[in-house]
C-alpha cells in the first residue's frame, strides 16, 4: 500500500495495534471511549469512527510518518 493510500485507509483496531507493535509501541483500546492509546504513555493514537474503525492517517501520524 502506498503512503497516501495508507493515510486515507480505515483500519480495524487489530490492524492498528499490529502496526504499532511493529514499531515497539503497545497499543490498547481505552474502555471509556474505545480510543486507541499508547499503553505506556497514555497518549491517544486515534478515535474510532461510527463503525469502530480508525483513520490510517492518525496511526501513521502517531508513528511519525
N, C-alpha and C positions, 0 to 999 in steps of 0.2 A: 504494500500500500504506500502510495506517495504521501509526503508530509501533509500537503494541503487536503488530501482525502482523509487522512487520519484526524486532522483538525476538525473537519466537518462531520465526522462519523459519530453516531450514537453507539455507546458500548455498554455492555452489561456490567454489573458490579464485579462478577467473576473475571471478566476480561480486564477491567481496570486494575483490580487487585493483582492479577498476574503480571501486568505490565509494570506496576510499581515494584513488585517482588524482584523483577529482573534488574531493577535499579537499587536494590538493597533497601527498599522502603516497605515497612509493614503497614499496609493499608487495611482498615476495617470500616465497617458501617456503624455509624453512630445510631443508637436505638431511638433517640428522641425524634430525629427528623429524617433518618435514612441517609444522611450525608456521608460521603466517603472521606475519611480523615486519616492522617498520618498517626499511627498508634503511639509513636514515641513523643512527638511534639504536640499532638492535638490539633495541628493546623488542618483546616478544611481543604480538601483537594477538589471537591465538586459536590453539587447538589443534584439529586435525581430529578428527572422530568416527570411528567404525569404517568409515564409508563415504567418508571423505576430504572431508567437508563441514564447514563452520564454522557455529557458532551466531551468528545475526544479532545477538543482544544483545552478544556480545563485540566485534564490529566496531563497532556503534553506540557502545558504551561507550568504546572507544578513540578514536573520533572526537569524543567529548564531548557526545553526545546524552543 
